[in-house]
Amino acid sequence: MGKPIIYGSDGSPAVRAVLLTAHAIGLDYEFHEINTQKNEHKTEEFLKKNPQHTIPTLEDDGKCIWDSHAISTYLVSKYAKDDSLYPKDLYKRAVVDQRLHFESSVLSPRMFAFGASRRSTDPQAMENAKTSILEAYDFLEKFIGSNQYFTGNSLSVADFSILATLSTMVNFAPAEQEKFPKISDWLSRMTKLPYYQKANGDGLQKIIEHIRKMSSQ
Ligand SMILES: N[C@@H](CCC(=O)N[C@@H](CS)C(=O)NCC(=O)O)C(=O)O
């Protein structure tokens, strides 16, 4: 059996979420670069793996899975030495799942809506998008509560999913320390993970530079 293959580009927050999981569990994987700017996700070969043409896509033992949340939970269930990142306990697992769905259905769409609002002709669009982002930050602040991480006092795949997106968003819609002390503190602790730079920091830097370049054109 060959190594699992992660298809993607590390500028993508969803790809970085999976890379964080892969590094956290010490997965021996291959990374195949898919450049969406060059439409490499729309080739016949890639569409056979993932007809939805999204990155990340995982190929493991000849089978493909996509969506970062599904990939991360699969990788932990199959390859991690224990279940701490995605607990088998049903209640704990449901909490992790809720945070993953929050990232997928609230946080990430609001980030993309903010990006779209920058190109809108409606003068209110950006303000509205910012307000909905601040509401999402407020939810996150409450999710952490008195814990260290988003699902309790140990890391889970939900932290990785939220980290990849939030570390991108705060560059354009800051989560000020005074208003959001818990997520600010969490973010700064997450950047100290030994695999942070390789799994999230490098790709994040690339995408920030790319977005800044595009918006100055
Ligand atoms: N919810 C999906 C989002 C994946 C996604 O939309 N990825 C973007 C890059 S950030 C993509 O593949 N865009 C190209 C396309 O949809 O054709 C996940 O978590 O994997």
The ligand as an SDF file (V2000), in Angstrom:
LIG
                    3D

 20 19  0  0  0  0  0  0  0  0999 V2000
  -15.6930   22.7870    2.4390 N   0  0  0  0  0  0  0  0  0  0  0  0
  -14.6110   22.4170    1.5560 C   0  0  0  0  0  0  0  0  0  0  0  0
  -14.1270   23.6540    0.8210 C   0  0  0  0  0  0  0  0  0  0  0  0
  -13.1120   23.3090   -0.2270 C   0  0  0  0  0  0  0  0  0  0  0  0
  -12.9310   24.4430   -1.2030 C   0  0  0  0  0  0  0  0  0  0  0  0
  -13.8800   25.1360   -1.6010 O   0  0  0  0  0  0  0  0  0  0  0  0
  -11.6930   24.6210   -1.6560 N   0  0  0  0  0  0  0  0  0  0  0  0
  -11.4240   25.6690   -2.6120 C   0  0  0  0  0  0  0  0  0  0  0  0
  -10.0410   26.2180   -2.3650 C   0  0  0  0  0  0  0  0  0  0  0  0
   -9.9830   27.0610   -0.8200 S   0  0  0  0  0  0  0  0  0  0  0  0
  -11.5050   25.0510   -3.9990 C   0  0  0  0  0  0  0  0  0  0  0  0
  -11.2140   23.8950   -4.1850 O   0  0  0  0  0  0  0  0  0  0  0  0
  -11.9220   25.8400   -4.9900 N   0  0  0  0  0  0  0  0  0  0  0  0
  -11.9770   25.4040   -6.3440 C   0  0  0  0  0  0  0  0  0  0  0  0
  -13.3280   24.9190   -6.7820 C   0  0  0  0  0  0  0  0  0  0  0  0
  -14.2530   24.8100   -5.9510 O   0  0  0  0  0  0  0  0  0  0  0  0
  -13.4730   24.6570   -7.9760 O   0  0  0  0  0  0  0  0  0  0  0  0
  -13.4600   21.8180    2.3790 C   0  0  0  0  0  0  0  0  0  0  0  0
  -13.4060   22.0790    3.5870 O   0  0  0  0  0  0  0  0  0  0  0  0
  -12.6700   21.0430    1.8180 O   0  0  0  0  0  0  0  0  0  0  0  0
  1  2  1  0
  2  3  1  0
  2 18  1  0
  3  4  1  0
  4  5  1  0
  5  6  2  0
  5  7  1  0
  7  8  1  0
  8  9  1  0
  8 11  1  0
  9 10  1  0
 11 12  2  0
 11 13  1  0
 13 14  1  0
 14 15  1  0
 15 16  2  0
 15 17  1  0
 18 19  2  0
 18 20  1  0
M  END
$$$$
